[in-house]
């Protein structure tokens, strides 16, 4: 690796670290300003830390570090060094910021507002950390490791853990707080999706048609999107066919369907979610 590439590599790592620490600050404010003062918890180790902090009177930051450190060691051995370092920055940042913001003013005592806006802010912070290569919760590392050995997905394992964690809030804070905690967790979960995947979700579209080239020309002209032609063969008819692959935004998908129906109503169309695109030429062309 040359000196220029090495310098770019380290600049990017510093950029990741700064945004991970910034994300931990945002999440800490959501906890301190909204959730913790109203006895509403989040999922994962953060939720357990809130409960233990309430029961013992110790600062939540100590528990965030103590509970997550063993899983960081597991993550180093199982997932990789870069992920572990960025996750440590996220966890340590969250622990420090929750201590710094310990005397922050409570924004609202309305439980529904606290659950919704606290969930949004925590989800925004966690989403920033995840988007830039880290994590802020040890249960995610455990879920990744266990998913390789158990017949369950990472999401299913995390949900299994959180059912018990959120349910325990009912015994400590009361069942109304447990239900508000569930609202906060759901809002945070959806916010994380938006931050990580983006609002302008893309769709990958495969079109098998006997008029593929004509369709491709019209897609270029009317949607301004590039297309790729792929050679295919029918599994039943064994006839040679041509397939189109293109990527459009969610809002452009209805127009693409209209174009396909106009040109070839018999075409087979398959649509899949695209969470990220890199390289190539996805930028929209100007159309008239």
C-alpha positions in Angstrom: 0.0 0.0 0.0 1.5 3.3 -1.1 1.9 6.4 1.2 -1.0 8.2 -0.5 -3.3 5.2 -0.1 -2.1 4.7 3.5 -2.9 8.3 4.3 -6.3 8.1 2.7 -6.9 4.9 4.7 -6.1 6.5 8.0 -8.1 9.7 7.2 -11.1 7.5 6.5 -10.6 5.6 9.8 -10.4 8.9 11.7 -13.5 10.1 9.9 -15.3 6.9 11.0 -14.1 7.3 14.6 -15.3 10.9 14.8 -18.7 10.1 13.5 -19.0 7.1 15.9 -18.2 9.3 18.9 -20.6 11.9 17.6 -23.3 9.2 17.3 -22.7 8.1 20.8 -23.2 11.7 22.0 -26.5 11.9 20.2 -27.6 8.6 21.7 -26.5 9.7 25.2 -28.6 12.8 25.0 -31.6 10.8 24.0 -31.1 8.6 27.1 -30.4 11.4 29.5 -32.8 14.0 28.2 -35.8 11.7 27.6 -35.7 8.1 28.5 -33.8 7.6 31.8 -35.5 10.4 33.8 -38.9 9.0 32.9 -37.9 5.4 33.8 -38.1 4.3 30.1 -35.5 1.8 29.0 -33.9 0.9 25.6 -33.2 -2.6 24.5 -29.9 -4.6 24.8 -27.2 -3.9 27.3 -28.2 -0.2 27.4 -31.6 -1.3 28.9 -29.9 -3.6 31.4 -27.6 -0.7 32.4 -30.5 1.6 33.0 -32.1 -0.9 35.2 -29.0 -1.7 37.2 -28.2 2.1 37.5 -31.7 2.6 39.0 -31.4 -0.3 41.4 -27.8 0.5 42.6 -27.6 4.2 42.3 -24.4 4.0 40.4 -23.8 5.9 37.2 -25.1 4.2 34.1 -21.8 4.6 32.3 -20.1 2.1 34.6 -22.6 -0.6 33.6 -22.4 0.3 29.9 -18.6 -0.4 30.0 -18.7 -3.4 32.4 -21.5 -5.3 30.5 -20.2 -4.6 27.0 -16.4 -5.2 27.4 -16.7 -9.1 27.5 -18.6 -9.0 24.2 -16.0 -6.7 22.7 -13.4 -9.3 23.4 -15.7 -11.9 21.7 -16.2 -9.5 18.8 -12.4 -9.1 18.4 -11.9 -12.9 18.0 -15.0 -13.6 15.9 -15.8 -10.5 13.8 -12.6 -8.4 13.4 -10.3 -5.7 14.7 -11.8 -2.7 12.9 -15.4 -3.5 14.0 -14.2 -4.1 17.6 -12.2 -0.8 17.8 -15.1 1.2 16.4 -17.6 -0.5 18.7 -15.3 0.2 21.7 -15.3 3.9 20.7 -19.1 3.8 20.5 -19.6 2.1 23.9 -16.9 4.1 25.6 -18.3 7.3 24.1 -21.8 6.4 25.3 -20.5 5.7 28.8 -18.6 9.0 29.0 -21.3 11.1 27.4 -24.0 9.7 29.8 -21.7 10.7 32.7 -21.1 14.2 31.2 -24.8 14.7 30.6 -25.8 13.4 34.0 -27.1 16.8 35.0 -28.8 17.6 31.7 -32.2 19.1 31.9 -35.1 16.8 31.4 -36.8 17.8 28.1 -40.3 16.5 28.9 -42.1 14.5 31.6 -44.8 13.4 29.2 -44.2 9.7 28.9 -45.5 9.4 25.3 -43.4 12.3 24.1 -40.4 11.0 26.0 -40.8 7.5 24.4 -41.2 8.8 20.9 -38.6 11.6 20.8 -36.2 9.7 23.0 -36.5 6.7 20.7 -35.9 8.9 17.6 -32.8 10.6 19.1 -31.3 7.3 20.4 -32.0 5.6 17.1 -30.3 8.5 15.2 -27.2 8.1 17.3 -27.1 4.3 17.1 -27.8 4.5 13.4 -24.8 6.9 12.8 -22.5 4.4 14.7 -23.8 1.4 12.7 -23.6 3.2 9.4 -19.9 4.0 10.0 -18.8 0.5 11.0 -19.4 0.1 14.7 -22.0 -0.9 17.2 -23.1 0.2 20.7 -24.5 -3.0 22.1 -22.9 -6.3 23.0 -26.1 -8.3 22.3 -25.5 -7.6 18.5 -22.1 -9.3 18.7 -23.6 -12.3 20.6 -26.4 -12.5 18.0 -23.9 -12.6 15.1 -21.9 -15.4 16.8 -24.9 -17.4 17.9 -26.6 -17.1 14.4 -23.7 -19.1 13.0 -24.5 -22.0 15.4 -28.3 -21.7 15.9 -31.0 -21.9 13.2 -32.1 -18.3 13.9 -31.3 -15.0 12.3 -29.4 -12.2 14.0 -32.6 -10.1 14.2 -34.5 -13.0 15.8 -31.9 -13.5 18.5 -31.7 -9.8 19.3 -35.5 -9.7 19.5 -35.4 -12.7 21.9 -33.0 -11.0 24.2 -35.0 -7.7 24.1 -38.3 -9.4 25.0 -36.8 -10.3 28.4 -35.0 -7.0 28.8 -38.0 -4.8 28.1 -40.2 -7.2 30.1 -38.0 -6.8 33.1 -38.8 -3.1 33.1 -42.3 -4.0 34.2 -41.1 -5.6 37.4 -38.8 -2.6 38.2 -40.6 0.5 36.9 -44.2 -0.8 36.4 -45.9 -2.3 33.4 -46.9 1.1 32.0 -43.2 2.0 31.8 -42.5 -1.4 30.1 -45.1 -0.5 27.4 -43.6 2.9 26.9 -40.2 1.2 26.7 -41.5 -1.0 23.9 -42.7 2.2 22.0 -39.3 3.8 22.5 -37.5 0.6 21.3 -39.7 0.3 18.2 -39.2 4.0 17.3 -35.5 3.7 17.8 -35.4 0.5 15.6 -37.2 2.2 12.7 -35.0 5.3 13.0 -31.9 3.2 12.8 -33.3 1.7 9.6 -33.8 5.2 8.1 -30.3 6.4 9.1 -28.5 3.2 7.9 -30.4 2.6 4.7 -31.5 6.2 3.9 -34.9 7.7 3.0 -34.5 7.4 -0.7 -34.5 3.6 -0.9 -33.5 2.1 -4.2 -35.0 -0.9 -6.0 -33.1 -3.4 -8.1 -35.3 -4.6 -11.0 -34.9 -7.6 -13.3 -37.0 -7.8 -16.4 -37.2 -10.8 -18.7 -38.8 -9.8 -22.0 -38.8 -10.7 -25.6 -38.6 -7.0 -26.3 -35.7 -6.2 -23.9 -33.8 -3.8 -26.1 -36.9 -1.8 -26.9 -37.7 -1.7 -23.2 -34.1 -0.6 -22.4 -34.3 2.3 -24.8 -37.6 3.5 -23.3 -36.3 3.2 -19.7 -33.3 5.3 -20.7 -35.5 7.9 -22.4 -38.3 8.2 -20.0 -36.7 7.4 -16.6 -33.2 8.5 -17.3 -31.8 5.3 -15.8 -29.1 3.1 -17.2 -29.8 -0.5 -18.0 -27.7 -3.7 -18.3 -28.6 -6.5 -20.7 -28.0 -10.1 -19.6 -28.3 -13.2 -21.7 -30.6 -15.8 -20.3 -32.4 -19.1 -21.3 -35.9 -20.2 -20.3 -35.7 -23.2 -17.9 -38.9 -24.8 -19.3 -38.9 -23.6 -23.0 -35.1 -23.6 -23.2 -35.5 -20.7 -25.6 -32.8 -17.9 -25.4 -34.1 -14.7 -23.7 -32.7 -11.4 -22.8 -32.9 -9.9 -19.4 -32.7 -6.3 -18.2 -31.2 -5.2 -14.9 -31.7 -1.6 -13.7 -31.8 0.3 -10.4 -34.5 2.9 -9.7 -35.7 4.8 -6.7 -38.8 3.8 -4.8 -40.8 6.7 -6.3 -39.7 5.8 -9.9 -40.9 2.2 -9.6 -44.6 2.8 -10.5 -43.5 4.7 -13.7 -41.2 1.7 -14.6 -44.1 -0.7 -14.2 -46.2 1.5 -16.5 -43.4 1.5 -19.1 -43.2 -2.3 -19.0 -46.9 -2.8 -19.3 -47.0 -0.5 -22.3 -44.1 -2.2 -24.2 -44.5 -5.9 -23.1 -47.4 -6.8 -20.9 -46.1 -10.4 -20.9 -42.7 -9.5 -19.4 -41.6 -11.1 -16.1 -40.6 -8.5 -13.6 -38.8 -9.1 -10.2 -38.1 -6.3 -7.7 -35.7 -6.3 -4.7 -34.7 -3.8 -2.1 -31.3 -2.2 -2.6 -29.8 -0.8 0.6 -26.7 0.7 -0.9 -25.1 1.3 -4.3 -21.5 1.9 -5.0 -19.6 2.7 -8.1 -21.1 2.5 -11.6 -23.3 5.3 -12.9 -26.5 5.4 -10.8 -26.8 9.1 -11.0 -30.0 10.1 -12.9 -29.6 11.4 -16.4 -31.4 14.5 -17.5 -34.6 13.6 -19.4 -36.9 15.8 -21.5 
